[in-house]
Amino acid sequence: MKSIRCFGNKFKIKITDIETGEVKRLDIDNQLMAINAMAYLNMLAGQTSGMTLGDLQIRYLAVGTDGTPADPEQTGLFAEIFRCPFEDQGITGNYTLNTLFRLDTTDGNGLIQEMGIFGGPAATITPNSGTLLSRITLYETKSENKIWDIDRIDSVALGTSAVDWIK
């Protein structure tokens, strides 16, 4: 019998310099917000507490300029400068959901110190709209000669022993 051992979330970011061809890759573990845990517990208890599945639906990636460490009680980015909808999303093998985003040459340029995923029906292209589902901090300069391809990976590990599930 398999049992759920844990949830895993990670951002894999590929930064391509279109002038030099240089590629930099970042793997950053993710801080889930408290709403994720409450939704899971409510689901197991058969309660919705005013929530629907759509409240957790990933819709937008946002970037900002504040490097304050992520806190599970946070409800928005501290200094959001740009957001975009996902380009593709799909469930793959091994209980994994991949959501792909792209920051093109003119998108979100500046010193990026925070990145968040927003969801729910209230999430729009408008800054700080919707529900903040997760947030990471980083310290990378985004410029007009760089394209960022971002893969947000959500996984559920099954089994009775520790599993290295996100590679």
Secondary structure, 3 states (H helix, E strand, C coil): CCCEEEEEEEEEEEEEECCCCCEEEEEEECEECHHHHHHHHHHHCCCCCCCCHHHHCEEEEEEECCCCCCCCCCCCCCCEEEEEECCEEEEECCCEEEEEEEECCCCCCEEEEEEEEEECCCCCCCCCCCEEEEEEEEEEEECCCEEEEEEEEEEEEECCCCCCCCC
